[in-house]
Amino acid sequence: RETEEKETAEIIFQIYKAIKESEKPVPERRGPSNWVMSERLKMFEE
């Protein structure tokens, strides 16, 4: 039960970080990590 909550919090945190990263004004430096995060999100949604 506890580990499940931790995993959910971890996912939410990763998504939050990805959103924050994508808001940064230097896309060429952060582009790849954003792409990786969006690919991971697609996997979670399936």
Biopython code that builds the backbone (N, CA, C, O; Angstrom):
import numpy as np
from Bio.PDB.StructureBuilder import StructureBuilder

atoms = [
    (1, "ARG", "N", (0.833, -1.205, 0.000)),
    (1, "ARG", "CA", (0.000, 0.000, 0.000)),
    (1, "ARG", "C", (0.871, 1.260, 0.000)),
    (1, "ARG", "O", (0.650, 2.188, -0.778)),
    (2, "GLU", "N", (1.854, 1.267, 0.883)),
    (2, "GLU", "CA", (2.712, 2.440, 0.994)),
    (2, "GLU", "C", (3.573, 2.640, -0.254)),
    (2, "GLU", "O", (3.724, 3.757, -0.749)),
    (3, "THR", "N", (4.130, 1.542, -0.750)),
    (3, "THR", "CA", (4.993, 1.647, -1.935)),
    (3, "THR", "C", (4.187, 2.126, -3.140)),
    (3, "THR", "O", (4.713, 2.822, -4.008)),
    (4, "GLU", "N", (2.920, 1.755, -3.190)),
    (4, "GLU", "CA", (2.066, 2.186, -4.300)),
    (4, "GLU", "C", (1.923, 3.707, -4.300)),
    (4, "GLU", "O", (2.003, 4.348, -5.348)),
    (5, "GLU", "N", (1.712, 4.273, -3.118)),
    (5, "GLU", "CA", (1.583, 5.724, -3.001)),
    (5, "GLU", "C", (2.882, 6.415, -3.389)),
    (5, "GLU", "O", (2.873, 7.459, -4.041)),
    (6, "LYS", "N", (3.999, 5.820, -2.980)),
    (6, "LYS", "CA", (5.302, 6.408, -3.317)),
    (6, "LYS", "C", (5.511, 6.410, -4.821)),
    (6, "LYS", "O", (6.006, 7.389, -5.379)),
    (7, "GLU", "N", (5.138, 5.320, -5.480)),
    (7, "GLU", "CA", (5.298, 5.238, -6.932)),
    (7, "GLU", "C", (4.444, 6.297, -7.627)),
    (7, "GLU", "O", (4.896, 6.946, -8.570)),
    (8, "THR", "N", (3.222, 6.466, -7.162)),
    (8, "THR", "CA", (2.339, 7.473, -7.752)),
    (8, "THR", "C", (2.920, 8.868, -7.570)),
    (8, "THR", "O", (2.932, 9.672, -8.502)),
    (9, "ALA", "N", (3.400, 9.147, -6.371)),
    (9, "ALA", "CA", (4.003, 10.454, -6.095)),
    (9, "ALA", "C", (5.220, 10.678, -6.981)),
    (9, "ALA", "O", (5.447, 11.785, -7.469)),
    (10, "GLU", "N", (5.997, 9.627, -7.186)),
    (10, "GLU", "CA", (7.191, 9.711, -8.034)),
    (10, "GLU", "C", (6.806, 10.072, -9.468)),
    (10, "GLU", "O", (7.435, 10.930, -10.089)),
    (11, "ILE", "N", (5.773, 9.414, -9.987)),
    (11, "ILE", "CA", (5.309, 9.680, -11.355)),
    (11, "ILE", "C", (4.833, 11.126, -11.480)),
    (11, "ILE", "O", (5.176, 11.823, -12.436)),
    (12, "ILE", "N", (4.042, 11.567, -10.506)),
    (12, "ILE", "CA", (3.531, 12.937, -10.527)),
    (12, "ILE", "C", (4.686, 13.928, -10.507)),
    (12, "ILE", "O", (4.679, 14.928, -11.224)),
    (13, "PHE", "N", (5.689, 13.630, -9.664)),
    (13, "PHE", "CA", (6.853, 14.502, -9.564)),
    (13, "PHE", "C", (7.613, 14.561, -10.886)),
    (13, "PHE", "O", (8.051, 15.632, -11.307)),
    (14, "GLN", "N", (7.769, 13.414, -11.537)),
    (14, "GLN", "CA", (8.464, 13.365, -12.828)),
    (14, "GLN", "C", (7.714, 14.198, -13.871)),
    (14, "GLN", "O", (8.325, 14.928, -14.651)),
    (15, "ILE", "N", (6.388, 14.078, -13.873)),
    (15, "ILE", "CA", (5.573, 14.849, -14.815)),
    (15, "ILE", "C", (5.728, 16.342, -14.533)),
    (15, "ILE", "O", (5.895, 17.146, -15.451)),
    (16, "TYR", "N", (5.670, 16.699, -13.248)),
    (16, "TYR", "CA", (5.819, 18.094, -12.839)),
    (16, "TYR", "C", (7.164, 18.646, -13.292)),
    (16, "TYR", "O", (7.249, 19.753, -13.823)),
    (17, "LYS", "N", (8.219, 17.853, -13.073)),
    (17, "LYS", "CA", (9.556, 18.272, -13.493)),
    (17, "LYS", "C", (9.607, 18.457, -15.009)),
    (17, "LYS", "O", (10.197, 19.418, -15.503)),
    (18, "ALA", "N", (8.990, 17.537, -15.739)),
    (18, "ALA", "CA", (9.003, 17.612, -17.205)),
    (18, "ALA", "C", (8.311, 18.891, -17.681)),
    (18, "ALA", "O", (8.774, 19.548, -18.614)),
    (19, "ILE", "N", (7.200, 19.234, -17.028)),
    (19, "ILE", "CA", (6.479, 20.454, -17.392)),
    (19, "ILE", "C", (7.349, 21.673, -17.109)),
    (19, "ILE", "O", (7.438, 22.587, -17.929)),
    (20, "LYS", "N", (7.988, 21.678, -15.942)),
    (20, "LYS", "CA", (8.872, 22.785, -15.586)),
    (20, "LYS", "C", (10.011, 22.901, -16.594)),
    (20, "LYS", "O", (10.359, 24.001, -17.021)),
    (21, "GLU", "N", (10.581, 21.776, -16.969)),
    (21, "GLU", "CA", (11.678, 21.768, -17.941)),
    (21, "GLU", "C", (11.212, 22.351, -19.266)),
    (21, "GLU", "O", (11.920, 23.150, -19.878)),
    (22, "SER", "N", (10.026, 21.957, -19.710)),
    (22, "SER", "CA", (9.532, 22.395, -21.018)),
    (22, "SER", "C", (9.226, 23.893, -21.026)),
    (22, "SER", "O", (9.154, 24.509, -22.090)),
    (23, "GLU", "N", (9.044, 24.481, -19.832)),
    (23, "GLU", "CA", (8.772, 25.915, -19.758)),
    (23, "GLU", "C", (10.058, 26.739, -19.825)),
    (23, "GLU", "O", (10.013, 27.955, -20.012)),
    (24, "LYS", "N", (11.196, 26.075, -19.673)),
    (24, "LYS", "CA", (12.477, 26.786, -19.713)),
    (24, "LYS", "C", (12.731, 27.336, -21.117)),
    (24, "LYS", "O", (12.343, 26.718, -22.108)),
    (25, "PRO", "N", (13.376, 28.484, -21.197)),
    (25, "PRO", "CA", (13.587, 29.157, -22.489)),
    (25, "PRO", "C", (14.742, 28.610, -23.322)),
    (25, "PRO", "O", (15.120, 29.223, -24.320)),
    (26, "VAL", "N", (15.305, 27.481, -22.936)),
    (26, "VAL", "CA", (16.439, 26.924, -23.696)),
    (26, "VAL", "C", (16.077, 25.535, -24.212)),
    (26, "VAL", "O", (16.601, 24.537, -23.716)),
    (27, "PRO", "N", (15.180, 25.455, -25.211)),
    (27, "PRO", "CA", (14.685, 24.150, -25.684)),
    (27, "PRO", "C", (15.768, 23.257, -26.280)),
    (27, "PRO", "O", (15.698, 22.034, -26.159)),
    (28, "GLU", "N", (16.772, 23.860, -26.926)),
    (28, "GLU", "CA", (17.780, 23.027, -27.571)),
    (28, "GLU", "C", (18.604, 22.236, -26.560)),
    (28, "GLU", "O", (19.141, 21.178, -26.888)),
    (29, "ARG", "N", (18.706, 22.748, -25.329)),
    (29, "ARG", "CA", (19.470, 22.008, -24.327)),
    (29, "ARG", "C", (18.595, 20.981, -23.613)),
    (29, "ARG", "O", (19.077, 19.934, -23.182)),
    (30, "ARG", "N", (17.305, 21.291, -23.492)),
    (30, "ARG", "CA", (16.409, 20.429, -22.722)),
    (30, "ARG", "C", (15.542, 19.534, -23.608)),
    (30, "ARG", "O", (14.848, 18.651, -23.105)),
    (31, "GLY", "N", (15.576, 19.754, -24.904)),
    (31, "GLY", "CA", (14.720, 19.018, -25.832)),
    (31, "GLY", "C", (14.703, 17.515, -25.626)),
    (31, "GLY", "O", (13.633, 16.938, -25.433)),
    (32, "PRO", "N", (15.861, 16.863, -25.662)),
    (32, "PRO", "CA", (15.899, 15.397, -25.555)),
    (32, "PRO", "C", (15.220, 14.866, -24.300)),
    (32, "PRO", "O", (14.476, 13.888, -24.372)),
    (33, "SER", "N", (15.464, 15.496, -23.145)),
    (33, "SER", "CA", (14.864, 14.988, -21.911)),
    (33, "SER", "C", (13.342, 15.151, -21.939)),
    (33, "SER", "O", (12.608, 14.304, -21.430)),
    (34, "ASN", "N", (12.881, 16.249, -22.540)),
    (34, "ASN", "CA", (11.436, 16.436, -22.672)),
    (34, "ASN", "C", (10.835, 15.344, -23.541)),
    (34, "ASN", "O", (9.763, 14.813, -23.251)),
    (35, "TRP", "N", (11.552, 15.018, -24.620)),
    (35, "TRP", "CA", (11.063, 13.974, -25.516)),
    (35, "TRP", "C", (10.996, 12.644, -24.786)),
    (35, "TRP", "O", (10.023, 11.903, -24.918)),
    (36, "VAL", "N", (12.033, 12.346, -24.016)),
    (36, "VAL", "CA", (12.059, 11.093, -23.251)),
    (36, "VAL", "C", (10.884, 11.064, -22.282)),
    (36, "VAL", "O", (10.210, 10.042, -22.156)),
    (37, "MET", "N", (10.635, 12.175, -21.600)),
    (37, "MET", "CA", (9.538, 12.216, -20.631)),
    (37, "MET", "C", (8.194, 12.011, -21.326)),
    (37, "MET", "O", (7.342, 11.282, -20.818)),
    (38, "SER", "N", (7.997, 12.641, -22.473)),
    (38, "SER", "CA", (6.711, 12.483, -23.161)),
    (38, "SER", "C", (6.533, 11.049, -23.646)),
    (38, "SER", "O", (5.416, 10.531, -23.667)),
    (39, "GLU", "N", (7.643, 10.404, -24.039)),
    (39, "GLU", "CA", (7.562, 8.998, -24.432)),
    (39, "GLU", "C", (7.157, 8.138, -23.241)),
    (39, "GLU", "O", (6.360, 7.210, -23.382)),
    (40, "ARG", "N", (7.707, 8.448, -22.066)),
    (40, "ARG", "CA", (7.360, 7.698, -20.853)),
    (40, "ARG", "C", (5.893, 7.901, -20.509)),
    (40, "ARG", "O", (5.202, 6.960, -20.120)),
    (41, "LEU", "N", (5.422, 9.134, -20.656)),
    (41, "LEU", "CA", (4.019, 9.417, -20.353)),
    (41, "LEU", "C", (3.106, 8.614, -21.265)),
    (41, "LEU", "O", (2.073, 8.109, -20.826)),
    (42, "LYS", "N", (3.481, 8.496, -22.525)),
    (42, "LYS", "CA", (2.683, 7.700, -23.460)),
    (42, "LYS", "C", (2.590, 6.258, -22.975)),
    (42, "LYS", "O", (1.533, 5.631, -23.052)),
    (43, "MET", "N", (3.713, 5.740, -22.471)),
    (43, "MET", "CA", (3.723, 4.365, -21.976)),
    (43, "MET", "C", (2.783, 4.213, -20.780)),
    (43, "MET", "O", (2.079, 3.210, -20.662)),
    (44, "PHE", "N", (2.772, 5.222, -19.884)),
    (44, "PHE", "CA", (1.896, 5.155, -18.712)),
    (44, "PHE", "C", (0.427, 5.191, -19.118)),
    (44, "PHE", "O", (-0.412, 4.523, -18.514)),
    (45, "GLU", "N", (0.127, 5.974, -20.144)),
    (45, "GLU", "CA", (-1.268, 6.144, -20.547)),
    (45, "GLU", "C", (-1.835, 4.907, -21.223)),
    (45, "GLU", "O", (-3.045, 4.682, -21.191)),
    (46, "GLU", "N", (-0.975, 4.105, -21.835)),
    (46, "GLU", "CA", (-1.470, 2.931, -22.561)),
    (46, "GLU", "C", (-1.988, 1.856, -21.622)),
    (46, "GLU", "O", (-2.439, 0.805, -22.077)),
]
sb = StructureBuilder()
sb.init_structure("model")
sb.init_model(0)
sb.init_chain("A")
sb.init_seg("    ")
for serial, (resi, resn, name, xyz) in enumerate(atoms, 1):
    if name == "N":
        sb.init_residue(resn, " ", resi, " ")
    sb.init_atom(name, np.array(xyz, "f"), 0.0, 1.0, " ", f" {name:<3s}", serial, name[0])
structure = sb.get_structure()
